[in-house]
């Protein structure tokens, strides 16, 4: 396959859609099974976005195992490869994934699978930035985190001692980027589907 950005890779973090283990903040407004179906729908939407334009190779970082039937189905449905997530907290898993990607690619972009506001233009802007004079790319999220991070040389400091469940993730990340004197491009502010009100907002897209 021919890619527009063959030196880059997009990595998508994803959990297997096991009821009671994904999108738990959508309950009790939705049942555990319904929440898992939302997770599946958002994942498919994300994978379609990152693969449909042949921008660059795509890797699906799977938890708990790449052998889960859902991941095998995604592998058959989309142009991507499956890789396992490492152990550790979210920051450790993200950093390990970025290091793995940097072994074969010059530019690595990492995102989750629950941000329906991301667009192809956002991805293109991120890829162009990393291919020119930017060290880091961020897509800020309305809840104080970020939906996408990209870089050319993974920096461990960006993933250590971060309270990933708080609304201070973006501020802490920005501070570290300044301390590292990295050149960072921030994309448009995004929103993701965490709770039931987010889900209702997602439904309004249709």
DRENLUM-26039 format. One record per residue (C-alpha): residue number from 1; residue in one letter; x, y, z. Coordinates in steps of 0.2 Angstrom, whole numbers, plus 5000, padded with zeros to 4 digits. Each point is the difference from the previous one (the first is absolute). Layout:
REM DRENLUM-26039
(r NUM; "A"; (X; Y; Z))
...
//
This chain:
REM DRENLUM-26039
(r 1; "X"; (5000; 5000; 5000))
(r 2; "X"; (5006; 5018; 4996))
(r 3; "X"; (4999; 5012; 5014))
(r 4; "X"; (5000; 5019; 5000))
(r 5; "X"; (5012; 5000; 5015))
(r 6; "X"; (5009; 4984; 4999))
(r 7; "X"; (5013; 5005; 5014))
(r 8; "X"; (4986; 5002; 5013))
(r 9; "X"; (4989; 4989; 5009))
(r 10; "X"; (4983; 5002; 5009))
(r 11; "X"; (4998; 4990; 5016))
(r 12; "X"; (4982; 4997; 5007))
(r 13; "X"; (4998; 4995; 5018))
(r 14; "X"; (4985; 4988; 5003))
(r 15; "X"; (4992; 4989; 5012))
(r 16; "X"; (4991; 4984; 4996))
(r 17; "X"; (4981; 5004; 5001))
(r 18; "X"; (4997; 4989; 5016))
(r 19; "X"; (4984; 5006; 5008))
(r 20; "X"; (5003; 5008; 5017))
(r 21; "X"; (5018; 5004; 4995))
(r 22; "X"; (4998; 5013; 4987))
(r 23; "X"; (4990; 5017; 5001))
(r 24; "X"; (4995; 4996; 5018))
(r 25; "X"; (4996; 5019; 5002))
(r 26; "X"; (4985; 4998; 4988))
(r 27; "X"; (4992; 4989; 5013))
(r 28; "X"; (4987; 4999; 5008))
(r 29; "X"; (4992; 5011; 4986))
(r 30; "X"; (5005; 4986; 4988))
(r 31; "X"; (5002; 4982; 5004))
(r 32; "X"; (5017; 4992; 5000))
(r 33; "X"; (4996; 4992; 4983))
(r 34; "X"; (4994; 5016; 4993))
(r 35; "X"; (5016; 5009; 5006))
(r 36; "X"; (5011; 4986; 4992))
(r 37; "X"; (4990; 5003; 4983))
(r 38; "X"; (5004; 5019; 5001))
(r 39; "X"; (5018; 4995; 5002))
(r 40; "X"; (4999; 4989; 4985))
(r 41; "X"; (4992; 5014; 4990))
(r 42; "X"; (5012; 5013; 5005))
(r 43; "X"; (5015; 4989; 4996))
(r 44; "X"; (4993; 4996; 4983))
(r 45; "X"; (4998; 5019; 4997))
(r 46; "X"; (5018; 5003; 5005))
(r 47; "X"; (5007; 4986; 4990))
(r 48; "X"; (4991; 5005; 4985))
(r 49; "X"; (5007; 5018; 5002))
(r 50; "X"; (5018; 4995; 5002))
(r 51; "X"; (5000; 4987; 4986))
(r 52; "X"; (4988; 5006; 4986))
(r 53; "X"; (5012; 5013; 4992))
(r 54; "X"; (5016; 4990; 5000))
(r 55; "X"; (5009; 5013; 5010))
(r 56; "X"; (5013; 4988; 5008))
(r 57; "X"; (5001; 4983; 5008))
(r 58; "X"; (4988; 4997; 5015))
(r 59; "X"; (5003; 4989; 5015))
(r 60; "X"; (4986; 4995; 5012))
(r 61; "X"; (5007; 4999; 5017))
(r 62; "X"; (4990; 4986; 5009))
(r 63; "X"; (4995; 4996; 5018))
(r 64; "X"; (5000; 4988; 5007))
(r 65; "X"; (5005; 4989; 4985))
(r 66; "X"; (5001; 5001; 4981))
(r 67; "X"; (4992; 4983; 4999))
(r 68; "X"; (4983; 5007; 5006))
(r 69; "X"; (4987; 4997; 4986))
(r 70; "X"; (4996; 5018; 4999))
(r 71; "X"; (5017; 5005; 4996))
(r 72; "X"; (5002; 4986; 4987))
(r 73; "X"; (4984; 5007; 4992))
(r 74; "X"; (5007; 5017; 5000))
(r 75; "X"; (5016; 4994; 4991))
(r 76; "X"; (4989; 4992; 4986))
(r 77; "X"; (4989; 5015; 4999))
(r 78; "X"; (5014; 5014; 4999))
(r 79; "X"; (5017; 5002; 4993))
(r 80; "X"; (5010; 4999; 5017))
(r 81; "X"; (5011; 4989; 5010))
(r 82; "X"; (4997; 4993; 5018))
(r 83; "X"; (5012; 5003; 5014))
(r 84; "X"; (4998; 4997; 5019))
(r 85; "X"; (5000; 5014; 5012))
(r 86; "X"; (5014; 4998; 5013))
(r 87; "X"; (4998; 4999; 5019))
(r 88; "X"; (5000; 5015; 5012))
(r 89; "X"; (4989; 5015; 5002))
(r 90; "X"; (4994; 5010; 4985))
(r 91; "X"; (5015; 5011; 4999))
(r 92; "X"; (5012; 4985; 5000))
(r 93; "X"; (4989; 4991; 4986))
(r 94; "X"; (5000; 5015; 4989))
(r 95; "X"; (5018; 5004; 5002))
(r 96; "X"; (5005; 4981; 4996))
(r 97; "X"; (4988; 5001; 4985))
(r 98; "X"; (5008; 5016; 4993))
(r 99; "X"; (5018; 4992; 5003))
(r 100; "X"; (4994; 4985; 4990))
(r 101; "X"; (4994; 5011; 4986))
(r 102; "X"; (5015; 5010; 4999))
(r 103; "X"; (5011; 4985; 4996))
(r 104; "X"; (4992; 4999; 4982))
(r 105; "X"; (4993; 5017; 4998))
(r 106; "X"; (5006; 5018; 5001))
(r 107; "X"; (4983; 5008; 5006))
(r 108; "X"; (4988; 4991; 5012))
(r 109; "X"; (4982; 5006; 5004))
(r 110; "X"; (4991; 4992; 5014))
(r 111; "X"; (4981; 5002; 5004))
(r 112; "X"; (4986; 4991; 5008))
(r 113; "X"; (4984; 4993; 4992))
(r 114; "X"; (4987; 5011; 5008))
(r 115; "X"; (5002; 5017; 4993))
(r 116; "X"; (4987; 5003; 4986))
(r 117; "X"; (5005; 5018; 4998))
(r 118; "X"; (5017; 4996; 4991))
(r 119; "X"; (5000; 5002; 4982))
(r 120; "X"; (5011; 4996; 4985))
(r 121; "X"; (5006; 5018; 5000))
(r 122; "X"; (5006; 4998; 5018))
(r 123; "X"; (5010; 4985; 4995))
(r 124; "X"; (5007; 5008; 4985))
(r 125; "X"; (5005; 5015; 5010))
(r 126; "X"; (5008; 4989; 5013))
(r 127; "X"; (5010; 4990; 4987))
(r 128; "X"; (5006; 5016; 4991))
(r 129; "X"; (5005; 5008; 5016))
(r 130; "X"; (5011; 4985; 5005))
(r 131; "X"; (5007; 4999; 4982))
(r 132; "X"; (5006; 5019; 5001))
(r 133; "X"; (5006; 5009; 5015))
(r 134; "X"; (4990; 4994; 5015))
(r 135; "X"; (5006; 4988; 5013))
(r 136; "X"; (4982; 4997; 5008))
(r 137; "X"; (4982; 5001; 4995))
(r 138; "X"; (4986; 5000; 5012))
(r 139; "X"; (4981; 5000; 4998))
(r 140; "X"; (4993; 5008; 5016))
(r 141; "X"; (4984; 4993; 5007))
(r 142; "X"; (4986; 5010; 5008))
(r 143; "X"; (5002; 4990; 5016))
(r 144; "X"; (5017; 5005; 5004))
(r 145; "X"; (5009; 4986; 4991))
(r 146; "X"; (5005; 4996; 4982))
(r 147; "X"; (4993; 4989; 4987))
(r 148; "X"; (5016; 4998; 4989))
(r 149; "X"; (5018; 5002; 5003))
(r 150; "X"; (5014; 4999; 4986))
(r 151; "X"; (5019; 5001; 5001))
(r 152; "X"; (5015; 4996; 4990))
(r 153; "X"; (5011; 4995; 5015))
(r 154; "X"; (4990; 4993; 5015))
(r 155; "X"; (5003; 5010; 5016))
(r 156; "X"; (4998; 4989; 5016))
(r 157; "X"; (4997; 5016; 5010))
(r 158; "X"; (4984; 5003; 4992))
(r 159; "X"; (4993; 4984; 5007))
(r 160; "X"; (5007; 4999; 5017))
(r 161; "X"; (4991; 5006; 5016))
(r 162; "X"; (4984; 5005; 4991))
(r 163; "X"; (4983; 4998; 5009))
(r 164; "X"; (4992; 4993; 4984))
(r 165; "X"; (4982; 5000; 5008))
(r 166; "X"; (5001; 5019; 5004))
(r 167; "X"; (4996; 5016; 4991))
(r 168; "X"; (5018; 5005; 5002))
(r 169; "X"; (5007; 4989; 4987))
(r 170; "X"; (5001; 5013; 4986))
(r 171; "X"; (5007; 5014; 5011))
(r 172; "X"; (5014; 4988; 5007))
(r 173; "X"; (5004; 4994; 4982))
(r 174; "X"; (5001; 5018; 4994))
(r 175; "X"; (5012; 5004; 5015))
(r 176; "X"; (5011; 4986; 4996))
(r 177; "X"; (5001; 5004; 4982))
(r 178; "X"; (5006; 5018; 5004))
(r 179; "X"; (5013; 4993; 5012))
(r 180; "X"; (5006; 4988; 4986))
(r 181; "X"; (5001; 5015; 4988))
(r 182; "X"; (4990; 4990; 4988))
(r 183; "X"; (4992; 5008; 4985))
(r 184; "X"; (4981; 4995; 5002))
(r 185; "X"; (4985; 5002; 4988))
(r 186; "X"; (4983; 5000; 5008))
(r 187; "X"; (4986; 4994; 4989))
(r 188; "X"; (4982; 5005; 5002))
(r 189; "X"; (4992; 4996; 5017))
(r 190; "X"; (4991; 4984; 5000))
(r 191; "X"; (4987; 4990; 5011))
(r 192; "X"; (4999; 4982; 5004))
(r 193; "X"; (4986; 4989; 5006))
(r 194; "X"; (5003; 4997; 5018))
(r 195; "X"; (4983; 5001; 5008))
(r 196; "X"; (4981; 5000; 4996))
(r 197; "X"; (4999; 5018; 4995))
(r 198; "X"; (5015; 4998; 4988))
(r 199; "X"; (4990; 4985; 4993))
(r 200; "X"; (4985; 5011; 4997))
(r 201; "X"; (5011; 5013; 4991))
(r 202; "X"; (5007; 4986; 4989))
(r 203; "X"; (4983; 4995; 4995))
(r 204; "X"; (4996; 5018; 4995))
(r 205; "X"; (5014; 4998; 4986))
(r 206; "X"; (4988; 4990; 4990))
//
